[in-house]
C-alpha cells in the first residue's frame, strides 16, 4: 500500500516536470513570472500556470557518532545511531492562477515529505495597485523569512524559524497596503487545510490574529534598508484532542535528514504568541538579513505541561507562560552579477536579481543561528556557508555546508540516547538544484 502510494506521488511529480518543460520557453524562463494560457477565454480574463521543483542531495558526518544510539518509533531496542546520505525531491509545486478586472486568485498543489497537499488557495480583490484583500488558505503576515517564497530558498530554512513558528498556512482574511517607504498587513485566521483527521464531536479549531509592519527608509533599485515587526496571537487546534496540543521542532542542515533533534510537545495550552523583529540591507554587492523571535506558550486554567519525549520536563500551572528565544543572521556577497531583487508589494527579497549576466550570477553566503529553550528541549546553534550559481532567474545550483550543535536535552523526542550525556553535533554538505517557471 505504501509503495503504491509513493508510485502515484512520483507519477504526479513526473507529469509536473514534463508539463513544465514542454510549456516553458527560454524567454519565459528568464521572466520567471509564470506561463500565460489562452484557452478561448475573453480577453479580460487571464489564466496562467507556474511551479517549482527543488532537489536536495545531502551527506552528514556526526561528531562522535559511536557515543549515541537511536530508538526508532515503535521499536523496543535501540540501534546504532546513523545519519545516512541521501537525495530527495524536497518540493514540487504546480500552481494555477487567474484574474478578471480587480479580482485574482490561485490554487497551488504541493508535494513535499512524501505528501501531496494544497498550499495557496485564495481569491483576492485589489482596491488599488497598493491595497488588496485576500480570502483563503494563505501565509500569515509574519516574518520576512516565512513570507519569502520557497522559490527563493537557496539554502535550508534557519532552525529558529522552523522551531519557533509551529505552522505555515491557515484559512483567513487578510489585507495589505504598501507604499514606497512602508508596508502593512494584518488578518484574522482559523485552521489549516491539513485538518483531515478531526475526531467526531471535536472541539474548535485554532484561531488567531496576525499583523506585520515594515519601514523602508531607503528603497531604490540599487539599495534597500528594511526594518520590520510582526506579531501573532493564536489558540491551538483541538480537533484531534481536547488538550490544546502544540508540537514544536526544528530541522537543521538539510530536510533530507527529516528528524527534528530539538523537539517537544505542549499540552493544556490556552494560547500562544509570536513576536518577530526583522532587519535587512541590500545593495548591488552585499545583502544581510536577520530576525529575532520570541514564542510564548500560556497554559489553560487547569494547567498544562511540556515534554521533550524523554520525560515530563515542565509542569505549567494556571495561566503560566513559557517563552523560547531564537534568531538568525545571513549575509551574501556577489562574486558575479548584481545582488538579489526586492519586492515592494511583498516586503521580501528574491534569491536572484531580475537581470542575470551571461554565464550566470554567483554569490557567496555565510550565516548563523541560535535557539534557546531554557534547557527544556535543548540549546542549539548552526553555522552556514554556501556558494550559489544562478544561470538564469529560473534555475539555481547551490552547494552549502552547515555545522549544527545541540545540547544534551535535544533528544529527538527521547529517541536519541547519549552514552556519556553530551549533545549531538554534525556536519552537513548539501547540493541543491532548483527549477522554477
N, C-alpha and C positions, 0 to 999 in steps of 0.2 A: 504493500500500500504506500509506504514512504517513498520507495523507489519510483513507483508510478507517478506520484505527485511531483517529485523532483523532475522527472522527464517532461511532464506537462509544463512546469515552470521554465525549464530550459528551452522548450519549444517556443514558448512565448517570447523569450529573450531573443532567440534567433530570428523570429519574424520581425521584431522591433529593429534589430540591427540591419537586416536585409532591406526592410522597407525604408529605413532612413538612408541607407547607402544608395538606393535606386532613385530616391527623390532629390537628393542633395547635389547641387552643382557647386563648382569651386567658388563662384561668385557669392552664392548664398551661404557657403561655409564661412567665408570671410565676414559676412554681415552678422552672423550669429544672432539672428532675430527671428528664427523660425521660418517655415516654408508656407507661403500663401497658397491657398487652394481655391480654384474656380470650378465649381460643380453645378453651374447653371443658376446659382442664386442671384437675386437682384444686386446691382452694383453697390447699393448702400449697405449690403450685408457682407462682412468679411469673415472668412474662415481660415484656419491655419493649423499646423501641427509642428511641434518641436519636441525635443527629447535630449537625453544624455545617457552615456554609459561610462562607468568607472570600473577599471580592472586593477586590482592590487595584488602584488606578489611580495611576500614578506618572509624574512628569516629572523629568528630570535636566538639570542645567546644569553641564557640565565647565568647570573653570578652565583657560584657555589651551589649548583643545581642538586648535588648529592645531599645537601642539608635538608631537602624538602621531600615530602610525599604528598600525594593528592588522592582524595576520596571522591570519585565521580558520583553524580546524582544516582541514587538507587543502589549504589554498591555498599557492601558491608566491610570490605577490606581495602585499605589504602594501597595505591600503586606508586611506583617511582614517578616523580614529577617530570613532566615533559612539556616543552613548548616547540611544536613541530612547525617547520616551514611549510608554506602553502600559498595557493592562489585563490582568488575569489572575485566574482562579479559583485562588488560591494554596492553597486547601484545600477539599475537600468530603468529609465523612466520615459514614458511616452505621454505627451500632453496634447490636448485638443483645445483650441481657443477660438473665440468668435466675437463679433461686435456688430452693433446696429445703432447708429446715432451715438448717443452718450452712454449706451449700455455695452458692457463687455462681460465675458465670462470664460471660464476654463474648467477642464476636468483633467486631472493627472492620475495615471496608473503607475505605481512604483513597485519594483522588485528589489528587495533587499533582505538579507538574512534568511534566505530560503522562503520568503513570504511575498505574496502579492497583495498590496493594499492600495487604497485611494489616498492621495495626498491633497492637493488643492482641488476643491470642488466649490466654486463660488460664482456669484453674479455681482457685478459692480456697476455703479452709476457715477458718472463724472459730472459734478456740478460746474466744474471749470477744469482747465488743464492742471491746476494745482490742488484741487479738492475732490475727493471721491469717498463714496460709502460702499463697503463690501459686506455682503451677507453670504456665509457659507463656511466650509471647512478650510481653515487658513492658519498661517503663523500668527501668533500674537505679537503686538508691538513691544518686544522685549529683547534687548541685547543686540548690538551690531553683529556679533558673531553668529547668533542664532538666525538673524534676518539676512545674512549673506547666503545667497542661493548656493546649493550644493554643486551647481555647475561651476562655481568659482572656488571650489575647495581643492587647493593644490596639495594640501597635507591633511593628516587626520585632525579632527576636531580636538581642541585642547581639552585635557582632562577635567578642569574645573567646570567648563560649560556642560560637558556630558553628565557630570555628577550633580551639580547644583541647580540645574533646570530639569526636573524629572518628567518632562513631556516634550512633545514637539508641536502638534497642531490640535486645535479644538474647533467645534462649531461655534460661530459667534457673529456678531455685528460690530464692525469696526469702521472708524472714519480716520482719514489722514488729510492733512493740509500742510503745504510747504511753500517756502519762498526761497530766494537766493541765499539768505543767511540763517534760515531756520527750518525745522521740520517737527511736526507734532502728530502723534497718532494715539488713539485710545479706543477701547472696545469692551464689550461685555461678552463673555464666553461660557459655554456649557461643556458638554462632554466631548469625547473623541469618536472618530469613525470606527475605531478598533473595539468598541464596546459590543462585542459579539457573543460573549458568554455570560450575559446578565442572568442571574438566578431568578427563578419565579418568585413573585411577591417581593421584589428587591426594593431597597431604599433609593433615594435620589442620586443622580449622577452629580459629579462635581460642577461647580460654577465659580466664576471669578471675574475680576476687573483688571485690565492691563492698560498701562499708559507709558509712552516714551516721548521724550522731548530732546531735540538736538539743536545746538547752536553752532553755526559755521562762520566764525569771524572773518576768515579768509576762504574764498571759494571761487577759484578761477580755473581755467583749463590747465594751467601749469601747477597750481598749488592749492591744497585743501588743508584747512585746520578744522578739526571736528571734535566737539565735546558733547556728551550726552548723558542723560539719566533716564532710567526706566524702573518700573516697579509693578509687581503683581501681588494681588491678594486673592487666595483661592481656597476652596474647600476640596477635600479628597473625594474621589468617586466611591460610592458604596453600592455598586450594582452587583458585585460578586460577594461582598461581605458587608455586614453592618458595622465593622470595626473601624472604618476610616484608615485603611492601609495605604501607605505611600512607600514604594520601593525606590531606593536610590543606589546609584552605582556608576562607575566611570571606567572607560577603556583608554588605554594609552599605547602609543606606538603604531598600532595597526588594528583595524577591525577584522583582519584575517584571524587574529587571536581574539576570539569573541568573548573570552572570560573577563568579567569585571572583578579584579582582585580587591579593589576597595569598594565595598558594597554593604548594604544593610537594609532593614525594613522597619518602618514605624507602624505602630498600630494604636488605635484610640486617638487619632488626630482630629481636632476640631477644624483647624485651618492652617495654612502656611502662607508665607510671604517671601518674595524675592526682590531684592534691591540690587541695582546694577549701575556702576559708573563706567563710562567708556570714553576713550580719547584716541585720536588718530591724527597722523600727519602724512602728507604725500606731496612730493614734487616730482620732477621728471626723472630723478635718480633714486631717491630714498622713499621708503614707506615704513611707518611704525604704527602699530595698533595694539592697544591694551585695554583690559577690563578688570574690574574688581567687583566681586559678587558676594552677597551675604544672603543665605536662605535660612529662615526661621520656622520651626515647626512648633505648634501650640497644641497641648493636649486638651481633650474633652473634659467636662466636669467630672466624669467618672475616672479620669486618668488614662494614661497610655504607657507605652514602653518602646524602647529601641533595642534591636538585636542585630548583631553582625553575623548571625548564623551559627557562631561558635558558642555564644552564651547570651543570656539576657544582660545587656550592657548597661541599661539605664532605665529606671522607673521614672515616669513623668507623672507628677501629681496634678491636681486640679488647676487648669489654666497655665501650667508651667510651659515655658518655651525653651527651645534648644536651638542654637544658631551655629551654622557652619560657614567658614570663610574660604575664599579662593580667588585666584587671579592668574592672568597670563599676560605676556608681552611678546610680540613677534615683530621682527623687522626684516626688511628686504632691500637689497641694493641691485640695481640693474647693471649687469655686465654688458648687455647689448639691448638696445631699444629703450623706449620710454616706459616709465612706471605705470602701474595699473590705473584704470579709469574709475571715476566716482559717479554714483547715481544720485542726482538731486532728489528724485521722486522716491527713492528707496532708502536714502541716507545710509548707504553701504557701498563697499568697494567691490569691483570685479577682481579677477585674478590676472587680467591682462589688459593692456592698452587697446583702445579701439583701432589703432594703427600698428601693424606689425611690420618690422623691417624684412626685406628679402633675406631668407635664411633663418628667420625667426628671432624672437626676443629671448633673452636668457637672464634669469635672476638667481641671486644667492640669498637664501633665507636663514635666519637664526631666530631662536625663540626659547622661552622657558615658561614654566607654570608651576604653581604650588597650590595645595589644598590642605586645610586643617579641619579635622572633625573632632577636635578636642580629645584625642586618644580613644574615642569610642569605636571608630572603624578604621583608624589609622591616619597617619600623615603621608603625604605623597608629593613628589616633585618630578618634573620631567624637563629635559634639555633637548633642543631640536636643532638640526642643521639640514639644509636641503638645497639642491640645485634643480631648477625647473626650466624646461625649454618649451617655448610656445611657437611652433612653426607657423601657426595662424591663430585667429581668435577662436577657432572651433576645436583645436586639439592641444593637448598638453602631455608632456612626458616628464616625470619628476622622480628624482632619487633622493630619499630622505633617511637620516639617521636620528634615532631617538634613544636617549638613556632615561630609564624610569626607575625610581627607587621608592619603596613603600616601607613603612614601619611595621612592627610585628603584629599590630592589630588588623592589618589588611589581609584577611584570610579567605577571600572569595566565598563568603557566606559559610565559613567554617570548613571548607573543603581543602584548603591549603594548610598543610601541617609542617611547622618548622621543628627540626630536631633540637636546635640549640636556642630557640626563642628569638632569632633575628628575623628581620624583614626581608622580603624578596626584592631583588634588583635585577634588571635585564637590559640588554641592548637589542634594538630593532633596526633592521635595514629593510626599507620598503621601496619598491618600484611601482609607481602609479602611472597608468595611461588613461587618458580621458578624451572622449569624443562627444561633442555637443552639436546640435543643429536646431 
